[in-house]
Amino acid sequence: MKLFNRALYFLGITAVLASCDPLEKQSLSSMEAPSVFSDYNLSRYAVNGLYEAYIVTRAYRSDYAMYYGANTDSEFWLSNGDDERSAMCKYRILPTNSYLNLNVNDTFYPALFNCIERANVCIQNLREFGDIENKPQMAELLGEAITVRSLYYADLLNMYGEVPARFEPVTSETMYIPKSDRDVIYKHLLKDLQEAASLMKFDSQTTTTRAGKACALGLYARLALQAAGYSRRPDEGKVNTGDLGSVRKSTDPDLQPEVTYPIALAGLQEIIQSQKFRLFDNFEDIWHYFCNLKTTIDGEGAEVIYAMPFGNNRGKFIAHNGVPDKKLAPVMSSGRKGIVPTLYFKYPSYDTRRDVTCCFVRWDTSGNVDESNLKSEYCYFGKFRFDWMKDYPYNGEVKEADDGAKVIYLRYADVLLMAAEIANELGDLPAAKDYMRPVLERAYHNDAEVGAYLENLGSKEEFFQAVKDQRAFEFAGEMLRRTDLIRWGCLKESIDQAIADMNAFRASTEAEDGYRDAIYWRYRDNSDHYSAEVKFVKKNQDEPAGWNKKEKYISTFSQKTINNFYLEDPDQYMYRPIPSFIIIASLGSLKNDYGYTE
């Protein structure tokens, strides 16, 4: 306990620096630094403290889990209301938004920068006192600290676009600094992640809730793809001036694909060749693992590379995003975000991911299909389900009860699909197909279908379209889609296509060759609880015998839901504004770009 308290004392520097005179506390902490960061146990406690942003009340636990990722061509906010929560998911958000502009340190922006400051302290002192050249365990801790800092910065860039570059502990001179050009941060992170991976070993990682070597290598690839791709950026030299900017690629020579993609692919190949990770045999198995709060890597848990480290009684990801369940979660509101319903029809009928991902039903107080709530705009994330929580059954009687789900940030299927995308961009189509093949084999369970699919991809352009499709089919609900669409330069275009698809779906009952205006459902395998399947039937097909039916299903798709898919231009407002209380506290050093006004 004495060791633990000394480590906690050192970590306390962050909150102090945010509110008081930094010089006094810095000098006090530096007296402890040699003893803390020359000892493995104390250093381990300090690095453990870097993960705090994941568990504070308003950062990843509620803000990220509830709002991040909507609206895309795969996921969308289910409410068609006009409140601030709904509006922020529909690309209308002000710096004064009352859900985000809270002058407290546990909201997303300050919470992540607090932990970045902690990481800066750890990294600086591990380099100075950790003897990392001679102590492999201390080198691993340094690599982990660098990776965690990079994870936080990746999410800040995805959430806010440009932010300040803070890679050293705060001093009086650096207390107030402006935002940096995003390229400065990308280059620092990519260099950091290469170093972090070199300091760690695959075998050292035993749990998904610690950022290990594979996480560093996978995050490098993800950031390389983003840095080389499209995004809204202020014009050259106009960061932190309020500039509207434009959607464009970076012109920095160090971030071009020919520079970073070969490094990224080599890192992904390292992960693959390590044989540390593998795909689950069946797509559904991932989500039983997830819903049962597993964190093991060996054996059954070899697909998840990194997951947010919520405790088993902390975090609300399933509560906010799971299939609504009046039996097991009668108080908690769930299903805030869901699947764009028409995504269901884009999957091949034999793709096993479809019926796991797209759930058109919810459960009543007996665990049966809630027939009164079968509505065509409600397609839930079938991956996230209270009834799959067997090892730690959900305790949702109290309104604030958390579910403990460890949000999956990076898994092996993403490694394979990133490798496929990068290999294709580098001109190696045969290798790209080889990387994609295992993902398709798991999805289809049919070698002939896999072979035919890949055989039909005869060009770089056709394979790129396949990558776009497969990432939607594989990761829908996992909140990766928005960053993918942004870096591909097609965010608004893809959303507009989803809107057109939904309008066509709503009108399909009017066409002779369209759908019957109904949804059909039944319980699988004679089960009477939690095991329903659905079917949509064309007018020229016979109605299925033995299935339940709800009439007037498709034609009642809410037009308001479609019309309100975005309230402002997604290409302009793809990033949030920094909250007003942060802007005010910066004493003029920070200014929102992209056309945001107070």
GISULQUI-V567124 format. One record per residue. N is the residue number from 1. RES is the residue in three letters. NEAR is the number of other ideal C-beta (glycine too) atoms within 12 Angstrom. Layout:
BEGIN
n=N res=RES near=NEAR
n=N res=RES near=NEAR
END
This chain:
BEGIN
n=1 res=MET near=9
n=2 res=LYS near=13
n=3 res=LEU near=20
n=4 res=PHE near=19
n=5 res=ASN near=15
n=6 res=ARG near=25
n=7 res=ALA near=35
n=8 res=LEU near=24
n=9 res=TYR near=27
n=10 res=PHE near=42
n=11 res=LEU near=35
n=12 res=GLY near=27
n=13 res=ILE near=39
n=14 res=THR near=39
n=15 res=ALA near=27
n=16 res=VAL near=27
n=17 res=LEU near=32
n=18 res=ALA near=28
n=19 res=SER near=19
n=20 res=CYS near=18
n=21 res=ASP near=16
n=22 res=PRO near=27
n=23 res=LEU near=19
n=24 res=GLU near=15
n=25 res=LYS near=29
n=26 res=GLN near=31
n=27 res=SER near=16
n=28 res=LEU near=18
n=29 res=SER near=35
n=30 res=SER near=24
n=31 res=MET near=16
n=32 res=GLU near=29
n=33 res=ALA near=31
n=34 res=PRO near=20
n=35 res=SER near=22
n=36 res=VAL near=39
n=37 res=PHE near=37
n=38 res=SER near=25
n=39 res=ASP near=29
n=40 res=TYR near=26
n=41 res=ASN near=22
n=42 res=LEU near=34
n=43 res=SER near=42
n=44 res=ARG near=27
n=45 res=TYR near=28
n=46 res=ALA near=49
n=47 res=VAL near=41
n=48 res=ASN near=30
n=49 res=GLY near=35
n=50 res=LEU near=43
n=51 res=TYR near=40
n=52 res=GLU near=36
n=53 res=ALA near=40
n=54 res=TYR near=42
n=55 res=ILE near=33
n=56 res=VAL near=28
n=57 res=THR near=25
n=58 res=ARG near=30
n=59 res=ALA near=41
n=60 res=TYR near=42
n=61 res=ARG near=38
n=62 res=SER near=33
n=63 res=ASP near=38
n=64 res=TYR near=40
n=65 res=ALA near=40
n=66 res=MET near=36
n=67 res=TYR near=39
n=68 res=TYR near=40
n=69 res=GLY near=40
n=70 res=ALA near=42
n=71 res=ASN near=46
n=72 res=THR near=47
n=73 res=ASP near=40
n=74 res=SER near=43
n=75 res=GLU near=42
n=76 res=PHE near=44
n=77 res=TRP near=39
n=78 res=LEU near=39
n=79 res=SER near=29
n=80 res=ASN near=25
n=81 res=GLY near=19
n=82 res=ASP near=17
n=83 res=ASP near=19
n=84 res=GLU near=22
n=85 res=ARG near=27
n=86 res=SER near=31
n=87 res=ALA near=28
n=88 res=MET near=39
n=89 res=CYS near=42
n=90 res=LYS near=36
n=91 res=TYR near=35
n=92 res=ARG near=27
n=93 res=ILE near=39
n=94 res=LEU near=27
n=95 res=PRO near=29
n=96 res=THR near=24
n=97 res=ASN near=29
n=98 res=SER near=19
n=99 res=TYR near=24
n=100 res=LEU near=38
n=101 res=ASN near=30
n=102 res=LEU near=24
n=103 res=ASN near=21
n=104 res=VAL near=23
n=105 res=ASN near=29
n=106 res=ASP near=28
n=107 res=THR near=35
n=108 res=PHE near=42
n=109 res=TYR near=43
n=110 res=PRO near=36
n=111 res=ALA near=40
n=112 res=LEU near=44
n=113 res=PHE near=40
n=114 res=ASN near=37
n=115 res=CYS near=44
n=116 res=ILE near=43
n=117 res=GLU near=43
n=118 res=ARG near=42
n=119 res=ALA near=45
n=120 res=ASN near=36
n=121 res=VAL near=46
n=122 res=CYS near=45
n=123 res=ILE near=39
n=124 res=GLN near=31
n=125 res=ASN near=40
n=126 res=LEU near=42
n=127 res=ARG near=27
n=128 res=GLU near=21
n=129 res=PHE near=29
n=130 res=GLY near=35
n=131 res=ASP near=22
n=132 res=ILE near=31
n=133 res=GLU near=12
n=134 res=ASN near=10
n=135 res=LYS near=20
n=136 res=PRO near=20
n=137 res=GLN near=25
n=138 res=MET near=35
n=139 res=ALA near=29
n=140 res=GLU near=35
n=141 res=LEU near=45
n=142 res=LEU near=42
n=143 res=GLY near=43
n=144 res=GLU near=47
n=145 res=ALA near=45
n=146 res=ILE near=46
n=147 res=THR near=47
n=148 res=VAL near=46
n=149 res=ARG near=47
n=150 res=SER near=44
n=151 res=LEU near=44
n=152 res=TYR near=46
n=153 res=TYR near=41
n=154 res=ALA near=42
n=155 res=ASP near=40
n=156 res=LEU near=38
n=157 res=LEU near=40
n=158 res=ASN near=39
n=159 res=MET near=36
n=160 res=TYR near=41
n=161 res=GLY near=38
n=162 res=GLU near=40
n=163 res=VAL near=41
n=164 res=PRO near=35
n=165 res=ALA near=30
n=166 res=ARG near=35
n=167 res=PHE near=29
n=168 res=GLU near=22
n=169 res=PRO near=33
n=170 res=VAL near=34
n=171 res=THR near=22
n=172 res=SER near=17
n=173 res=GLU near=11
n=174 res=THR near=20
n=175 res=MET near=24
n=176 res=TYR near=22
n=177 res=ILE near=24
n=178 res=PRO near=28
n=179 res=LYS near=38
n=180 res=SER near=28
n=181 res=ASP near=33
n=182 res=ARG near=40
n=183 res=ASP near=33
n=184 res=VAL near=28
n=185 res=ILE near=37
n=186 res=TYR near=43
n=187 res=LYS near=30
n=188 res=HIS near=31
n=189 res=LEU near=41
n=190 res=LEU near=39
n=191 res=LYS near=26
n=192 res=ASP near=37
n=193 res=LEU near=42
n=194 res=GLN near=31
n=195 res=GLU near=28
n=196 res=ALA near=40
n=197 res=ALA near=41
n=198 res=SER near=24
n=199 res=LEU near=33
n=200 res=MET near=36
n=201 res=LYS near=23
n=202 res=PHE near=28
n=203 res=ASP near=16
n=204 res=SER near=26
n=205 res=GLN near=36
n=206 res=THR near=19
n=207 res=THR near=24
n=208 res=THR near=38
n=209 res=THR near=37
n=210 res=ARG near=37
n=211 res=ALA near=45
n=212 res=GLY near=40
n=213 res=LYS near=38
n=214 res=ALA near=47
n=215 res=CYS near=48
n=216 res=ALA near=49
n=217 res=LEU near=48
n=218 res=GLY near=46
n=219 res=LEU near=47
n=220 res=TYR near=46
n=221 res=ALA near=47
n=222 res=ARG near=44
n=223 res=LEU near=43
n=224 res=ALA near=43
n=225 res=LEU near=42
n=226 res=GLN near=40
n=227 res=ALA near=45
n=228 res=ALA near=36
n=229 res=GLY near=34
n=230 res=TYR near=27
n=231 res=SER near=38
n=232 res=ARG near=37
n=233 res=ARG near=37
n=234 res=PRO near=32
n=235 res=ASP near=20
n=236 res=GLU near=17
n=237 res=GLY near=12
n=238 res=LYS near=20
n=239 res=VAL near=30
n=240 res=ASN near=32
n=241 res=THR near=21
n=242 res=GLY near=25
n=243 res=ASP near=24
n=244 res=LEU near=21
n=245 res=GLY near=32
n=246 res=SER near=21
n=247 res=VAL near=31
n=248 res=ARG near=21
n=249 res=LYS near=24
n=250 res=SER near=29
n=251 res=THR near=16
n=252 res=ASP near=22
n=253 res=PRO near=14
n=254 res=ASP near=21
n=255 res=LEU near=35
n=256 res=GLN near=22
n=257 res=PRO near=29
n=258 res=GLU near=18
n=259 res=VAL near=20
n=260 res=THR near=37
n=261 res=TYR near=32
n=262 res=PRO near=23
n=263 res=ILE near=31
n=264 res=ALA near=40
n=265 res=LEU near=36
n=266 res=ALA near=23
n=267 res=GLY near=37
n=268 res=LEU near=41
n=269 res=GLN near=27
n=270 res=GLU near=29
n=271 res=ILE near=41
n=272 res=ILE near=32
n=273 res=GLN near=16
n=274 res=SER near=28
n=275 res=GLN near=14
n=276 res=LYS near=32
n=277 res=PHE near=37
n=278 res=ARG near=29
n=279 res=LEU near=31
n=280 res=PHE near=31
n=281 res=ASP near=19
n=282 res=ASN near=20
n=283 res=PHE near=35
n=284 res=GLU near=26
n=285 res=ASP near=27
n=286 res=ILE near=41
n=287 res=TRP near=38
n=288 res=HIS near=26
n=289 res=TYR near=35
n=290 res=PHE near=45
n=291 res=CYS near=39
n=292 res=ASN near=29
n=293 res=LEU near=39
n=294 res=LYS near=34
n=295 res=THR near=31
n=296 res=THR near=21
n=297 res=ILE near=33
n=298 res=ASP near=20
n=299 res=GLY near=15
n=300 res=GLU near=22
n=301 res=GLY near=33
n=302 res=ALA near=31
n=303 res=GLU near=41
n=304 res=VAL near=45
n=305 res=ILE near=45
n=306 res=TYR near=42
n=307 res=ALA near=39
n=308 res=MET near=42
n=309 res=PRO near=36
n=310 res=PHE near=38
n=311 res=GLY near=21
n=312 res=ASN near=24
n=313 res=ASN near=20
n=314 res=ARG near=32
n=315 res=GLY near=39
n=316 res=LYS near=39
n=317 res=PHE near=46
n=318 res=ILE near=48
n=319 res=ALA near=40
n=320 res=HIS near=41
n=321 res=ASN near=47
n=322 res=GLY near=40
n=323 res=VAL near=49
n=324 res=PRO near=43
n=325 res=ASP near=41
n=326 res=LYS near=26
n=327 res=LYS near=25
n=328 res=LEU near=35
n=329 res=ALA near=38
n=330 res=PRO near=23
n=331 res=VAL near=19
n=332 res=MET near=29
n=333 res=SER near=25
n=334 res=SER near=38
n=335 res=GLY near=41
n=336 res=ARG near=38
n=337 res=LYS near=44
n=338 res=GLY near=44
n=339 res=ILE near=48
n=340 res=VAL near=43
n=341 res=PRO near=42
n=342 res=THR near=35
n=343 res=LEU near=38
n=344 res=TYR near=36
n=345 res=PHE near=26
n=346 res=LYS near=27
n=347 res=TYR near=27
n=348 res=PRO near=23
n=349 res=SER near=16
n=350 res=TYR near=18
n=351 res=ASP near=33
n=352 res=THR near=31
n=353 res=ARG near=41
n=354 res=ARG near=33
n=355 res=ASP near=31
n=356 res=VAL near=36
n=357 res=THR near=39
n=358 res=CYS near=36
n=359 res=CYS near=44
n=360 res=PHE near=41
n=361 res=VAL near=42
n=362 res=ARG near=39
n=363 res=TRP near=37
n=364 res=ASP near=25
n=365 res=THR near=17
n=366 res=SER near=17
n=367 res=GLY near=26
n=368 res=ASN near=26
n=369 res=VAL near=37
n=370 res=ASP near=28
n=371 res=GLU near=21
n=372 res=SER near=16
n=373 res=ASN near=25
n=374 res=LEU near=32
n=375 res=LYS near=29
n=376 res=SER near=36
n=377 res=GLU near=35
n=378 res=TYR near=37
n=379 res=CYS near=42
n=380 res=TYR near=44
n=381 res=PHE near=44
n=382 res=GLY near=42
n=383 res=LYS near=41
n=384 res=PHE near=45
n=385 res=ARG near=43
n=386 res=PHE near=38
n=387 res=ASP near=33
n=388 res=TRP near=35
n=389 res=MET near=33
n=390 res=LYS near=17
n=391 res=ASP near=17
n=392 res=TYR near=27
n=393 res=PRO near=23
n=394 res=TYR near=39
n=395 res=ASN near=22
n=396 res=GLY near=29
n=397 res=GLU near=13
n=398 res=VAL near=14
n=399 res=LYS near=14
n=400 res=GLU near=19
n=401 res=ALA near=26
n=402 res=ASP near=32
n=403 res=ASP near=41
n=404 res=GLY near=36
n=405 res=ALA near=46
n=406 res=LYS near=40
n=407 res=VAL near=43
n=408 res=ILE near=39
n=409 res=TYR near=40
n=410 res=LEU near=39
n=411 res=ARG near=41
n=412 res=TYR near=38
n=413 res=ALA near=40
n=414 res=ASP near=41
n=415 res=VAL near=44
n=416 res=LEU near=43
n=417 res=LEU near=44
n=418 res=MET near=46
n=419 res=ALA near=43
n=420 res=ALA near=44
n=421 res=GLU near=44
n=422 res=ILE near=39
n=423 res=ALA near=34
n=424 res=ASN near=36
n=425 res=GLU near=33
n=426 res=LEU near=28
n=427 res=GLY near=18
n=428 res=ASP near=22
n=429 res=LEU near=27
n=430 res=PRO near=20
n=431 res=ALA near=24
n=432 res=ALA near=34
n=433 res=LYS near=34
n=434 res=ASP near=23
n=435 res=TYR near=37
n=436 res=MET near=39
n=437 res=ARG near=29
n=438 res=PRO near=30
n=439 res=VAL near=42
n=440 res=LEU near=40
n=441 res=GLU near=27
n=442 res=ARG near=34
n=443 res=ALA near=37
n=444 res=TYR near=30
n=445 res=HIS near=19
n=446 res=ASN near=18
n=447 res=ASP near=15
n=448 res=ALA near=14
n=449 res=GLU near=21
n=450 res=VAL near=28
n=451 res=GLY near=16
n=452 res=ALA near=15
n=453 res=TYR near=29
n=454 res=LEU near=30
n=455 res=GLU near=18
n=456 res=ASN near=15
n=457 res=LEU near=28
n=458 res=GLY near=15
n=459 res=SER near=14
n=460 res=LYS near=22
n=461 res=GLU near=14
n=462 res=GLU near=20
n=463 res=PHE near=35
n=464 res=PHE near=27
n=465 res=GLN near=21
n=466 res=ALA near=34
n=467 res=VAL near=38
n=468 res=LYS near=32
n=469 res=ASP near=34
n=470 res=GLN near=42
n=471 res=ARG near=37
n=472 res=ALA near=40
n=473 res=PHE near=40
n=474 res=GLU near=45
n=475 res=PHE near=40
n=476 res=ALA near=47
n=477 res=GLY near=47
n=478 res=GLU near=41
n=479 res=MET near=36
n=480 res=LEU near=34
n=481 res=ARG near=38
n=482 res=ARG near=42
n=483 res=THR near=33
n=484 res=ASP near=40
n=485 res=LEU near=37
n=486 res=ILE near=37
n=487 res=ARG near=38
n=488 res=TRP near=31
n=489 res=GLY near=24
n=490 res=CYS near=28
n=491 res=LEU near=35
n=492 res=LYS near=30
n=493 res=GLU near=22
n=494 res=SER near=34
n=495 res=ILE near=36
n=496 res=ASP near=23
n=497 res=GLN near=25
n=498 res=ALA near=38
n=499 res=ILE near=30
n=500 res=ALA near=19
n=501 res=ASP near=26
n=502 res=MET near=36
n=503 res=ASN near=23
n=504 res=ALA near=22
n=505 res=PHE near=37
n=506 res=ARG near=31
n=507 res=ALA near=19
n=508 res=SER near=29
n=509 res=THR near=27
n=510 res=GLU near=17
n=511 res=ALA near=18
n=512 res=GLU near=11
n=513 res=ASP near=12
n=514 res=GLY near=22
n=515 res=TYR near=33
n=516 res=ARG near=30
n=517 res=ASP near=28
n=518 res=ALA near=30
n=519 res=ILE near=40
n=520 res=TYR near=31
n=521 res=TRP near=30
n=522 res=ARG near=23
n=523 res=TYR near=21
n=524 res=ARG near=18
n=525 res=ASP near=11
n=526 res=ASN near=9
n=527 res=SER near=15
n=528 res=ASP near=16
n=529 res=HIS near=21
n=530 res=TYR near=30
n=531 res=SER near=25
n=532 res=ALA near=35
n=533 res=GLU near=27
n=534 res=VAL near=34
n=535 res=LYS near=31
n=536 res=PHE near=35
n=537 res=VAL near=25
n=538 res=LYS near=22
n=539 res=LYS near=19
n=540 res=ASN near=12
n=541 res=GLN near=15
n=542 res=ASP near=12
n=543 res=GLU near=21
n=544 res=PRO near=20
n=545 res=ALA near=11
n=546 res=GLY near=13
n=547 res=TRP near=23
n=548 res=ASN near=24
n=549 res=LYS near=23
n=550 res=LYS near=28
n=551 res=GLU near=18
n=552 res=LYS near=17
n=553 res=TYR near=35
n=554 res=ILE near=37
n=555 res=SER near=25
n=556 res=THR near=22
n=557 res=PHE near=33
n=558 res=SER near=25
n=559 res=GLN near=19
n=560 res=LYS near=19
n=561 res=THR near=33
n=562 res=ILE near=30
n=563 res=ASN near=18
n=564 res=ASN near=30
n=565 res=PHE near=39
n=566 res=TYR near=35
n=567 res=LEU near=27
n=568 res=GLU near=25
n=569 res=ASP near=21
n=570 res=PRO near=35
n=571 res=ASP near=30
n=572 res=GLN near=27
n=573 res=TYR near=36
n=574 res=MET near=39
n=575 res=TYR near=38
n=576 res=ARG near=41
n=577 res=PRO near=39
n=578 res=ILE near=43
n=579 res=PRO near=36
n=580 res=SER near=28
n=581 res=PHE near=24
n=582 res=ILE near=37
n=583 res=ILE near=31
n=584 res=ILE near=20
n=585 res=ALA near=23
n=586 res=SER near=25
n=587 res=LEU near=13
n=588 res=GLY near=12
n=589 res=SER near=19
n=590 res=LEU near=33
n=591 res=LYS near=30
n=592 res=ASN near=38
n=593 res=ASP near=37
n=594 res=TYR near=39
n=595 res=GLY near=25
n=596 res=TYR near=34
n=597 res=THR near=17
n=598 res=GLU near=17
END
